Amino acid sequence: MKNPVSKIILDKIRPQIGSIVQGKNCELFDITLRSEPGGKVLRITIDNDTGTGIEDCSEISKLISAYLDADESLIPYENYMLEVSTPGLMRPLRTENDFLRFIGSKCKIVMKNKDESGRSNYTGVIRKAEDGIVDLFVEKENKTFKLNIENISKANLEIEF
């Protein structure tokens, strides 16, 4: 995060927002505070194992809004927008637990460093995730690649039609 003021604000509100989200059987997937063309945006991303819907977002948004409105010093900006959403269909995968949760799903992975063949991009099906390694089966090559999670720059689920 580039803005130290945003980091301070998020560090202050994250525990309570996390509690609100957990109280509705969801997890706090991400929280950001950014300057955008329309002004400041507090973006909260929620998820759960069964998938979150618009009702979840709406209910949690109301609870978070009430929490933030009760103490206007929490976010010291006159105007800001609150957005509560889900990670979406092409959700990022960031932890071993994310990969475990989506075993059998197709994803695209970009590595920080290229492998010995010069490759850094993979698209395949998650077969396994343990001990910091993701086994990704790439159908086109009929091969399973073992990818170190620490070397993953970006990973997202892929939509299959």
C-alpha positions as CSV (number, residue, x, y, z in Angstrom):
1,M,0.0,0.0,0.0
2,K,1.5,3.3,-1.1
3,N,-0.5,5.7,1.1
4,P,0.7,5.5,4.8
5,V,-2.5,7.4,6.0
6,S,-4.7,4.7,4.4
7,K,-2.6,2.0,6.0
8,I,-3.1,3.6,9.5
9,I,-6.8,3.9,8.9
10,L,-7.2,0.3,7.7
11,D,-5.1,-1.0,10.6
12,K,-7.4,0.8,13.0
13,I,-10.8,-0.4,11.5
14,R,-9.8,-3.9,10.2
15,P,-10.3,-5.8,13.5
16,Q,-13.9,-4.5,14.0
17,I,-14.8,-4.9,10.4
18,G,-13.4,-8.4,10.5
19,S,-15.6,-9.2,13.5
20,I,-18.7,-7.8,11.8
21,V,-18.1,-9.9,8.7
22,Q,-17.3,-13.0,10.8
23,G,-20.5,-12.4,12.7
24,K,-22.4,-13.0,9.5
25,N,-20.5,-16.2,8.7
26,C,-18.3,-14.6,6.1
27,E,-14.6,-13.9,5.9
28,L,-12.9,-10.6,5.3
29,F,-11.1,-11.3,2.0
30,D,-9.7,-7.8,1.4
31,I,-10.0,-4.2,2.5
32,T,-8.7,-1.2,0.7
33,L,-9.0,2.6,1.0
34,R,-8.2,4.4,-2.3
35,S,-8.5,7.7,-4.0
36,E,-10.4,7.3,-7.2
37,P,-11.8,9.9,-9.6
38,G,-15.1,10.2,-7.7
39,G,-13.3,10.5,-4.3
40,K,-12.2,8.1,-1.6
41,V,-13.5,4.5,-1.7
42,L,-13.5,2.1,1.2
43,R,-13.7,-1.3,-0.6
44,I,-14.4,-4.4,1.5
45,T,-14.4,-7.8,-0.1
46,I,-16.1,-10.7,1.7
47,D,-16.4,-14.4,1.0
48,N,-17.4,-17.7,2.5
49,D,-17.2,-21.4,1.6
50,T,-20.7,-21.5,0.1
51,G,-20.4,-18.3,-1.9
52,T,-21.6,-14.9,-0.9
53,G,-24.5,-13.1,-2.6
54,I,-25.9,-9.7,-2.9
55,E,-28.0,-10.1,0.3
56,D,-24.8,-10.8,2.3
57,C,-23.1,-7.8,0.8
58,S,-26.1,-5.6,1.5
59,E,-26.5,-6.7,5.1
60,I,-22.8,-6.4,5.9
61,S,-22.6,-3.0,4.2
62,K,-25.4,-1.7,6.5
63,L,-23.6,-3.1,9.6
64,I,-20.2,-1.6,8.6
65,S,-21.8,1.7,7.7
66,A,-23.5,1.9,11.2
67,Y,-20.1,1.1,12.8
68,L,-18.3,3.8,10.8
69,D,-21.1,6.4,11.2
70,A,-21.0,5.9,15.0
71,D,-17.4,7.3,15.1
72,E,-16.7,9.7,12.3
73,S,-13.0,10.0,13.4
74,L,-12.4,6.4,12.1
75,I,-12.3,7.6,8.5
76,P,-11.2,11.3,8.6
77,Y,-12.6,12.2,5.2
78,E,-15.7,14.3,4.7
79,N,-16.9,12.2,1.9
80,Y,-16.1,8.6,1.0
81,M,-18.0,5.7,-0.6
82,L,-18.3,2.3,1.1
83,E,-18.4,-0.7,-1.3
84,V,-19.0,-4.3,-0.1
85,S,-18.5,-7.0,-2.7
86,T,-17.3,-10.5,-3.4
87,P,-14.1,-11.6,-5.0
88,G,-16.1,-12.6,-8.1
89,L,-15.9,-15.6,-10.4
90,M,-12.3,-15.0,-11.3
91,R,-11.3,-14.6,-7.6
92,P,-7.7,-14.3,-6.7
93,L,-6.0,-17.2,-5.0
94,R,-3.4,-16.1,-2.5
95,T,-2.9,-18.8,0.1
96,E,-2.5,-22.5,0.3
97,N,-6.0,-22.6,1.8
98,D,-7.4,-20.8,-1.2
99,F,-5.8,-23.4,-3.5
100,L,-7.1,-26.3,-1.3
101,R,-10.6,-24.8,-1.3
102,F,-10.6,-24.8,-5.1
103,I,-9.0,-28.2,-5.9
104,G,-10.5,-29.4,-9.2
105,S,-11.0,-25.8,-10.4
106,K,-9.2,-24.2,-13.4
107,C,-6.9,-21.3,-12.7
108,K,-4.2,-19.1,-14.3
109,I,-1.0,-18.6,-12.4
110,V,1.8,-16.1,-13.1
111,M,5.1,-16.8,-11.4
112,K,7.5,-14.2,-10.0
113,N,10.5,-16.0,-11.5
114,K,10.6,-18.0,-14.7
115,D,11.4,-21.7,-14.5
116,E,14.4,-23.4,-16.1
117,S,12.6,-23.4,-19.5
118,G,11.8,-19.7,-19.3
119,R,8.2,-20.2,-18.5
120,S,6.3,-18.0,-16.0
121,N,2.6,-18.5,-17.0
122,Y,0.5,-21.6,-16.4
123,T,-3.2,-22.4,-16.9
124,G,-4.5,-25.6,-15.5
125,V,-6.5,-27.5,-12.9
126,I,-5.5,-27.5,-9.3
127,R,-4.9,-31.0,-8.3
128,K,-3.3,-30.6,-4.8
129,A,-1.9,-28.0,-2.4
130,E,0.3,-28.8,0.5
131,D,3.6,-27.8,2.1
132,G,3.7,-24.6,0.1
133,I,3.4,-26.4,-3.3
134,V,0.5,-26.3,-5.7
135,D,0.2,-29.2,-8.2
136,L,-1.3,-27.8,-11.4
137,F,-2.3,-30.1,-14.2
138,V,-2.0,-28.5,-17.6
139,E,-4.2,-30.4,-20.0
140,K,-2.6,-29.2,-23.2
141,E,0.7,-30.8,-22.1
142,N,-0.8,-33.6,-20.1
143,K,1.6,-32.7,-17.4
144,T,1.4,-31.7,-13.7
145,F,3.6,-28.8,-12.6
146,K,4.7,-28.3,-9.0
147,L,4.6,-24.6,-8.3
148,N,5.9,-23.0,-5.1
149,I,3.3,-20.7,-3.6
150,E,6.0,-18.2,-2.5
151,N,7.0,-17.8,-6.2
152,I,3.5,-17.1,-7.4
153,S,3.0,-13.4,-8.4
154,K,-0.7,-13.7,-9.3
155,A,-3.3,-16.5,-9.4
156,N,-6.9,-16.3,-10.4
157,L,-9.7,-18.8,-11.0
158,E,-10.6,-19.2,-14.6
159,I,-14.2,-19.3,-15.8
160,E,-15.1,-22.5,-17.7
161,F,-18.0,-22.4,-20.2
